[in-house]
Amino acid sequence: IGGAKFGTTNEIYKFEKIKRAKASARAARPQVELLDFGVGEPDQMAPSAIRNALKRAVDDPANRGYADNGIREFKLAAADYMKKFFGVADLDPDTEINHSIGSKPALAMLPLCFVNPGDVVFQTVPGYPVLATHAKYLGGEVVKLPLRKENGFFPDLKAIDPAAARRAKLFYVNYPNNPTGTAPTPEFFDALIAFARQHHILIVQDAAYATLSYGRERLSILGRPGGKDVALELHSMSKSYNMTGWRLGFVAGAARAVQAFAEVKDNCDSGQFKAIQHAACAGIADVALSEGIREHYRRRLEKLVAVLRRAGFDAQMPGGTFFLYTKAPVGAGDTRFANAEDASQYLIREWSVSTVPWDDVGSYLRFSATFEAKDPADEERVLAELEDRLRKAALRF
């Protein structure tokens, strides 16, 4: 996976740098609370209806065996979810839906279905790299498409090299987008579908944050005209229902593409524990449960935007996800930052405030609304402490 030099480089991944910086800050100032706004997973437990369903399902002997490509009950529940949340009513649960052990394994397996040496895969950046990483393992060529503010954090389809498009197999997108927080629009999905039809490309739309949208309707690419013909959409229980560690999601879309995924998956794993699938059935199509989780993050994000703006950041309410993506400061006092990573390291080491830096397309910091707090009153305390530290840091923009 890395040739003769595998394991010999001294390069440190940015999340490892963050981990080390947090440890250093805790050691240097053990009496100071570390405010962690870099966490990328939910801060709450899964809803009680789902947890209680799991407890019952665990004791059912019928659930002890291999799940293989999934139980039909979960496929039916997933189809109901797609109808209730996104208005996609024509999915066949038996041929157009297949469960996955979370979105990450699905993204890792999809290149095995489609990518041969020399094929091109389009990957938006900044973003989640798993599909592109596995395409490289298979000898594929990854073409990075930048997400720029001037384009609304959508890829510029008109700027794509036609020669690369002719060689492309997969086009990975993720909306609502991590880290930018951009929510999809019907116009973008329609343009992407037209592009995929023109160049015979399969869209892989990572919809892990699909239920977390603000001030707009939830949107599935499968609900757009022609979307199901050219796209696979990956949905996840992790963010919608606080089930990150449970590892459950599903792939939906064109039957032949879903069949290809199921074939590869059947040779990679033996399915997620049936009890977890049954538990998910108790909540996946429950709009009220999901609405409560969405409201939790909407409230926090609005407060976080206000705090950051008062500290000098050009923060805006995102269209979706639980992330804020905002321009990084260029310095603090007499200190100048070369990039967002410098700014992030400074905030952790000097002020015990953790964020995630992104320097792929400009210098940005990602703040997450999944920070630890016991209740709404404790949220206010944490945010007030964040504002106090950022003000004292005297950041320059």
C-alpha positions, 0 to 999 in steps of 0.5 A: 500500500505504500511501496518500499517506503511504507512505514518509513516516513516521519510525516504526521497525519494532522489528526495525530498532531491534534491529538498530541497537541491536546495531550501537551496542553493537558499536561502543561495546564491540567487545571484548565478545561480543554474545550474540544470543538474538533470532535466529529461524532455525536455527543449524545446517546442513541434515542431510548426507543432504539436502545430498548429495541436492541436490548430486546433483540440481543436476547432473541436466539433468531438474531445470533447468526450471520446477517450476510447482506442484511435482514429484509426488515431493515431494507423495508425500514430504509425504504420507508425512511427514504419515502418519509424524509426525502419523498423517494417512494419508488425504491425496491427494498429487495434490489435497490437497497443493501445494508452496510456496516457504516458508510466507511466500509461501503466507500472502501468497497465501491472502488472494488466494484468499478475501478480498474488500473488507470480509471479516474475517480473524482474526489471533492476536497476538502473531504472524506478520503476513503473512496479515493484512498481505495481507488489508489490501492487499485491503481486508479487515478484520483482527480481532486476537485476543489470546493471554493467559496466563490462556487458555493463550495460545490465542484465546478463541473465546467472546469473538469478536463473532458479527457479526465471525464472520459476516463472517469468511473466514479464521482464522489460527493458528500452533501450536506458536506463535511467540512464546509457544511454546505447543503445540496440544492436541486440545481446542483444535483440536476447538473451533476446528474446531467454530467454523469449521464454525459460521461457515463460516470456513477455518482457516489453521494455520501449522505451521512448528514442528510437529515441534518439540514437547516432552513431548507428541505431535506434532499436526496439525489435519488429523488431528482429526475434521472438520479437513480439511473446514475447514482448510489446514495449512502445513508448512515445511522451514525449522525441521524440517530447518534449511532456512530459506534453501532456501525450501520448504514445502507446503500441505495440506487440503481439496482445493478450498482447495488447488486455489484456492491452486495456481491463485493460486500458478501466477500468482505464481511458477514453483515452487521449483527442482526440485533443492531439492524432490528434496533435501527428499525425502531427509529430510522423512519421516525421523523420526530426522533430525528427532528429532536436531534436536528434541533439540538445541533441547530440550537448549538450552531446558532449560538456558536456562530454568534460567539465566533462572529463576536471573536472576529471570525466570519462565521455563517450558519451552515446549510447542514451537518453539525460543523462550522467551516470558517476562514482561519485567523492569520495571526494572534498578537505578534504571532503570524500563522502560515496556515490553518494548521498553525492557527489550530496548533496555537489555539490548542497549545496556548488556549486549550481550544481544539479545532480541525484545520483544513488547508486543502483549498484555502486556510479554514478551521472547522468547529463542531457543535458536538462539544461536550456539555451536560445540558443547555445551561452547561452549553452556555458555560462552555460557549462563554468560556470559548468566547472569553479565550478567543477574545483574550487570544486577540486573533487577527484576520 
